[in-house]
Amino acid sequence: MTGTTLPGAEQLSEKVQAKLRKLQALAERGVGGEKETAKRMLEKLLARHGLTLDDLADERRDTRWFPAPTKFDVRLAAQIMAKVCNTDNPGVYSSKSRPKQVGVEVTPSEAIEFELHYDTLRKALSEHFKDAFSAFVQANRLFSDLPGDDSSPAMSERDFRIMSMAAATPATSVNPRLEQSKEAAHD
């Protein structure tokens, strides 16, 4: 992520500036004790560096770049931007000079919110795709008919989720070009 220097904070490291912005986001949008703790920590850190909340109120939009190796990452970024910025026309960009990255046009506070969502949801989407693939394999019975080991381990919550997805996934019909009897296939 590219950083924008806080006004009056040119001497601060980017790490401290990022911490200030994250604390500000938690102080504004946190829940319960998390919100109060973030407010106290933010006030202490601002005082230590001679800054005020006004110094954090920089609302200039800037394009920040994030890794997006797949088209689904780009689509996810657009959806997150629509949510974070509450818009139907989010500023999401690609560039030939930055392959496999997505640019988002955000304010510093939106950047924090976007990054939190993007990091978490990219991982979750990747896991969901793995589950969807397993469900697709089950729905289309893409495995051997050979008898297997009869000792089946207990099914996990993930196994039940995949089986539910498989039950809801329509099988894709394939017209085989080769005819085989089941007995010939086992020989």
Secondary structure, DSSP 8 states (H G I E B T S, - for coil): ------TT-TTS-HHHHHHHHHHHHHHHH--THHHHHHHHHHHHHHHHTT--HHHH-----EEEEEE--SHHHHHHHHHHHHHHHT-SS--EEEETTEEEEEEEEE-HHHHHHHHHHHHHHHHHHHHHHHHHHHHHHHHTT-S--S---S------HHHHHHHHHHHHS-------SS---HHHHH-
